[in-house]
Structures are given as C-alpha cells and as structure tokens.
Amino acid sequence: MLTEEKKRRIVNAHLERIYRISDKEYQRRVWIRGEGPECEDFDEICCFFGEMGDYIMKNYKDFGLTENQYTILRTFRDQFQIFSDKNDWPPAFIDTPEWTRITIMAKEVLEAFDYKK
C-alpha cells in the first residue's frame, strides 16, 4: 500500500514530465541539442508518461485527483498518445501547430493541478 507521501511524489513526478512537455525551450535544449544537466529524450518521456499516467489514471481517486483534474489529465493523455504514435523526432515536430497545441494542453493540466516548478 502506498503512503500519502509516496502518492504525492508519484503525482509530482508525473506533473514534472508534463511540465517538460509544456516547455519548448527545455525540449530544444535537452531533447534536440542534448545539453544537460538533464539526460532524457522524447522516447523516454513517452514511456514514463504512459506507464505512470496509466497507473495514476486507473487509481485517480486513490491519488486524490478531482474529477476536473482527472478529466483534463485524461484528455491530455489521449491527445499526447495520438500525437506521439505518429511523431517521434522532435526536430521535425517541435515547431508544428500540432505540437504547440500539445504544449498548451500540458500547461492547462499544470494549471488544473496548480503545479509550479
């Protein structure tokens, strides 16, 4: 059984990944140019985002998410998954209107959770 502290850490780690999805400057620096100190790429974001997101979504009430947070997170997850299934090379998509839409949706999720980096 997860403690409340562990649940909070899991949600915060997930929100940190969503923050990275929302931040094009981070993406250019880390995903495209490979500058640190972070070391990750788009594929890693997709894998961790999917695994952790699915776990949180299946147990969202246990994680203390409101119905509104659940809905906005689910909508974002679905749209991100559709996008990432078709796109895997950040230099090719980072400046597209479709990716801009994803980054805006990510910011909306962060706002719904009152997440501040």
C-alpha positions as CSV (number, residue, x, y, z in Angstrom):
1,M,0.0,0.0,0.0
2,L,1.3,3.4,-0.9
3,T,1.6,6.1,1.7
4,E,0.1,9.5,1.0
5,E,3.6,10.9,0.7
6,K,4.5,8.3,-1.9
7,K,1.3,9.1,-3.8
8,R,2.1,12.8,-3.8
9,R,5.6,12.1,-5.1
10,I,4.3,9.9,-7.9
11,V,1.8,12.6,-9.0
12,N,4.5,15.3,-8.7
13,A,6.9,13.2,-10.8
14,H,4.2,12.8,-13.4
15,L,3.5,16.5,-13.4
16,E,7.2,17.2,-13.8
17,R,7.1,15.2,-17.1
18,I,4.1,17.2,-18.2
19,Y,6.0,20.3,-17.4
20,R,8.8,19.1,-19.7
21,I,6.2,18.5,-22.4
22,S,4.9,22.1,-21.9
23,D,8.3,23.7,-22.3
24,K,9.7,24.1,-25.8
25,E,12.9,25.7,-24.6
26,Y,13.6,22.7,-22.4
27,Q,12.8,20.4,-25.4
28,R,15.2,22.3,-27.7
29,R,18.0,22.2,-25.1
30,V,17.6,18.6,-23.8
31,W,15.8,16.6,-26.5
32,I,17.3,18.2,-29.6
33,R,20.7,19.7,-28.6
34,G,21.4,17.1,-25.8
35,E,22.5,19.7,-23.4
36,G,22.2,18.9,-19.7
37,P,22.2,18.6,-16.9
38,E,19.1,16.5,-17.7
39,C,19.6,13.4,-19.7
40,E,16.4,12.3,-21.5
41,D,14.8,12.2,-24.9
42,F,11.3,12.2,-26.3
43,D,11.1,8.4,-26.2
44,E,11.8,8.3,-22.5
45,I,9.2,10.9,-21.9
46,C,6.6,8.9,-23.8
47,C,7.4,5.7,-22.0
48,F,7.4,7.1,-18.5
49,F,4.5,9.3,-19.2
50,G,2.4,6.4,-20.4
51,E,3.3,4.0,-17.7
52,M,3.0,6.4,-14.8
53,G,0.0,8.2,-16.3
54,D,-1.9,4.9,-16.8
55,Y,-1.2,3.9,-13.2
56,I,-2.4,7.3,-11.9
57,M,-5.5,7.3,-14.2
58,K,-6.6,3.8,-13.1
59,N,-6.4,4.8,-9.5
60,Y,-7.1,8.6,-9.7
61,K,-9.4,8.8,-6.7
62,D,-6.9,7.0,-4.6
63,F,-4.3,9.6,-5.7
64,G,-6.7,12.4,-4.6
65,L,-7.4,13.8,-8.1
66,T,-10.6,15.8,-8.5
67,E,-13.0,14.9,-11.3
68,N,-11.8,18.0,-13.2
69,Q,-8.2,17.1,-12.8
70,Y,-8.9,13.5,-13.9
71,T,-10.8,14.8,-17.0
72,I,-8.2,17.3,-18.1
73,L,-5.4,14.7,-17.5
74,R,-7.2,12.0,-19.4
75,T,-7.9,14.4,-22.3
76,F,-4.3,15.4,-22.4
77,R,-3.0,11.9,-22.2
78,D,-5.2,10.8,-25.1
79,Q,-4.1,13.6,-27.3
80,F,-0.5,13.2,-26.4
81,Q,-0.7,9.5,-27.2
82,I,-2.3,10.2,-30.6
83,F,0.5,12.7,-31.3
84,S,3.4,10.5,-30.1
85,D,2.1,7.5,-32.0
86,K,2.6,9.4,-35.2
87,N,5.6,11.6,-34.3
88,D,9.0,10.6,-32.7
89,W,11.6,13.1,-33.9
90,P,11.4,16.4,-32.0
91,P,13.4,18.4,-34.6
92,A,10.7,17.6,-37.1
93,F,7.7,18.4,-35.0
94,I,8.7,21.0,-32.3
95,D,7.5,24.0,-34.3
96,T,4.3,22.4,-35.7
97,P,0.9,23.7,-34.8
98,E,0.0,20.2,-33.6
99,W,2.9,20.2,-31.1
100,T,2.1,23.7,-30.0
101,R,-1.4,22.5,-29.2
102,I,0.0,19.7,-27.1
103,T,2.3,22.1,-25.1
104,I,-0.7,24.4,-24.5
105,M,-2.7,21.4,-23.2
106,A,0.2,20.4,-21.0
107,K,0.1,23.9,-19.5
108,E,-3.6,23.6,-18.9
109,V,-3.0,20.3,-17.0
110,L,-0.4,22.0,-14.8
111,E,-2.8,24.9,-14.1
112,A,-5.5,22.4,-13.1
113,F,-3.1,20.9,-10.6
114,D,-1.7,24.3,-9.5
115,Y,1.7,22.9,-10.4
116,K,4.7,25.2,-10.1
117,K,8.2,24.1,-11.0
